[in-house]
Amino acid sequence: GILLKGKFGYDDSLDVVGIHGVGGTWGALATGLFASPAITENSGLFFGNPGQLWIQFISVVATWVFCFVASFILFKVVGIFTGGLRVSEEEEVKGLDHSMHNESGYDL
């Protein structure tokens, strides 16, 4: 999932989409595929219940929509109070430890 960042060119310094988004999506859909009646009362597609995969798919779509809308609203609100969410390119190149905190997190 983290390789998607390079292919699509989006900025995600903490790999939230690649780790939690892709991993969580796969986990939810895999539940719809592999849920076993030996473990849970609802079985997945491979155990004769294709409806469970559809339920998991709808829940994934709803979660993605909710996360996108909530994040968009929060980013806008925070941006209003902080004057924006991005630092200048100069500050980014210098390093945020120095430009924002005036200290060094570690020396290389």
C-alpha positions as a Markdown table, in Angstrom:
| # | Residue | x | y | z |
|---|---|---|---|---|
| 1 | Gly | 0.0 | 0.0 | 0.0 |
| 2 | Ile | 2.8 | 2.5 | 0.7 |
| 3 | Leu | 4.1 | 2.1 | -2.8 |
| 4 | Leu | 0.9 | 3.8 | -4.1 |
| 5 | Lys | 2.2 | 7.1 | -2.8 |
| 6 | Gly | 5.0 | 7.2 | -5.3 |
| 7 | Lys | 2.8 | 6.0 | -8.2 |
| 8 | Phe | 0.0 | 8.5 | -7.6 |
| 9 | Gly | 2.2 | 11.3 | -6.2 |
| 10 | Tyr | 0.1 | 12.3 | -3.2 |
| 11 | Asp | 1.6 | 13.7 | 0.0 |
| 12 | Asp | 1.3 | 11.4 | 3.0 |
| 13 | Ser | 4.3 | 11.7 | 5.2 |
| 14 | Leu | 3.0 | 9.2 | 7.8 |
| 15 | Asp | 1.7 | 6.7 | 5.2 |
| 16 | Val | -1.8 | 6.8 | 6.7 |
| 17 | Val | -3.5 | 5.9 | 3.4 |
| 18 | Gly | -1.0 | 3.2 | 2.6 |
| 19 | Ile | -1.0 | 1.5 | 6.0 |
| 20 | His | -4.4 | 2.1 | 7.5 |
| 21 | Gly | -6.4 | 2.8 | 4.4 |
| 22 | Val | -5.2 | 0.0 | 2.2 |
| 23 | Gly | -4.6 | -2.5 | 5.1 |
| 24 | Gly | -8.0 | -1.8 | 6.7 |
| 25 | Thr | -9.8 | -2.0 | 3.3 |
| 26 | Trp | -8.2 | -5.3 | 2.6 |
| 27 | Gly | -8.9 | -6.6 | 6.1 |
| 28 | Ala | -12.6 | -5.7 | 5.9 |
| 29 | Leu | -13.0 | -7.2 | 2.4 |
| 30 | Ala | -11.0 | -10.3 | 3.4 |
| 31 | Thr | -13.5 | -10.8 | 6.2 |
| 32 | Gly | -16.3 | -10.9 | 3.6 |
| 33 | Leu | -14.3 | -13.5 | 1.7 |
| 34 | Phe | -12.8 | -15.8 | 4.5 |
| 35 | Ala | -15.2 | -15.5 | 7.5 |
| 36 | Ser | -15.5 | -19.0 | 8.7 |
| 37 | Pro | -18.5 | -20.5 | 10.5 |
| 38 | Ala | -16.0 | -22.2 | 12.9 |
| 39 | Ile | -15.1 | -18.8 | 14.3 |
| 40 | Thr | -18.2 | -16.6 | 13.8 |
| 41 | Glu | -21.9 | -17.0 | 13.1 |
| 42 | Asn | -21.6 | -15.2 | 9.8 |
| 43 | Ser | -19.7 | -17.0 | 7.0 |
| 44 | Gly | -18.0 | -15.3 | 4.1 |
| 45 | Leu | -18.1 | -15.9 | 0.3 |
| 46 | Phe | -15.8 | -18.9 | 0.4 |
| 47 | Phe | -18.1 | -20.6 | 3.0 |
| 48 | Gly | -21.3 | -20.0 | 1.1 |
| 49 | Asn | -22.4 | -16.5 | 2.0 |
| 50 | Pro | -21.8 | -14.1 | -0.8 |
| 51 | Gly | -24.0 | -11.5 | 0.9 |
| 52 | Gln | -21.3 | -11.0 | 3.6 |
| 53 | Leu | -18.8 | -9.7 | 1.0 |
| 54 | Trp | -21.4 | -7.2 | -0.2 |
| 55 | Ile | -22.0 | -6.0 | 3.4 |
| 56 | Gln | -18.2 | -5.6 | 3.9 |
| 57 | Phe | -17.9 | -3.7 | 0.6 |
| 58 | Ile | -20.7 | -1.3 | 1.6 |
| 59 | Ser | -19.0 | -0.8 | 5.0 |
| 60 | Val | -15.7 | 0.0 | 3.4 |
| 61 | Val | -17.3 | 2.6 | 1.0 |
| 62 | Ala | -19.1 | 4.2 | 3.9 |
| 63 | Thr | -15.9 | 4.3 | 6.0 |
| 64 | Trp | -13.9 | 5.9 | 3.1 |
| 65 | Val | -16.6 | 8.5 | 2.5 |
| 66 | Phe | -16.9 | 9.4 | 6.2 |
| 67 | Cys | -13.1 | 9.6 | 6.6 |
| 68 | Phe | -12.8 | 11.8 | 3.5 |
| 69 | Val | -15.5 | 14.2 | 4.5 |
| 70 | Ala | -14.5 | 14.4 | 8.2 |
| 71 | Ser | -10.8 | 14.9 | 7.2 |
| 72 | Phe | -11.7 | 17.6 | 4.7 |
| 73 | Ile | -13.7 | 19.5 | 7.2 |
| 74 | Leu | -11.0 | 19.2 | 9.9 |
| 75 | Phe | -8.3 | 20.3 | 7.5 |
| 76 | Lys | -10.3 | 23.4 | 6.5 |
| 77 | Val | -11.0 | 24.3 | 10.1 |
| 78 | Val | -7.4 | 23.8 | 11.2 |
| 79 | Gly | -6.2 | 25.7 | 8.1 |
| 80 | Ile | -8.3 | 28.7 | 9.1 |
| 81 | Phe | -6.7 | 28.9 | 12.5 |
| 82 | Thr | -3.2 | 28.1 | 11.5 |
| 83 | Gly | -3.0 | 30.0 | 8.2 |
| 84 | Gly | -2.6 | 26.8 | 6.2 |
| 85 | Leu | -1.5 | 23.2 | 6.6 |
| 86 | Arg | 1.7 | 23.4 | 4.7 |
| 87 | Val | 5.0 | 25.0 | 5.5 |
| 88 | Ser | 7.0 | 26.8 | 2.9 |
| 89 | Glu | 9.3 | 24.8 | 0.6 |
| 90 | Glu | 12.3 | 26.5 | 2.2 |
| 91 | Glu | 11.2 | 25.4 | 5.7 |
| 92 | Glu | 10.6 | 21.9 | 4.4 |
| 93 | Val | 14.0 | 21.6 | 2.8 |
| 94 | Lys | 15.7 | 23.1 | 6.0 |
| 95 | Gly | 13.8 | 20.5 | 8.1 |
| 96 | Leu | 10.9 | 21.0 | 10.4 |
| 97 | Asp | 13.0 | 20.3 | 13.5 |
| 98 | His | 15.0 | 23.4 | 12.8 |
| 99 | Ser | 12.4 | 25.6 | 11.1 |
| 100 | Met | 9.5 | 25.0 | 13.4 |
| 101 | His | 11.1 | 23.9 | 16.7 |
| 102 | Asn | 14.6 | 25.4 | 16.5 |
| 103 | Glu | 16.2 | 22.2 | 17.6 |
| 104 | Ser | 17.6 | 19.0 | 16.1 |
| 105 | Gly | 15.8 | 15.7 | 16.6 |
| 106 | Tyr | 19.0 | 13.8 | 15.8 |
| 107 | Asp | 22.3 | 14.5 | 14.2 |
| 108 | Leu | 23.5 | 12.6 | 11.1 |
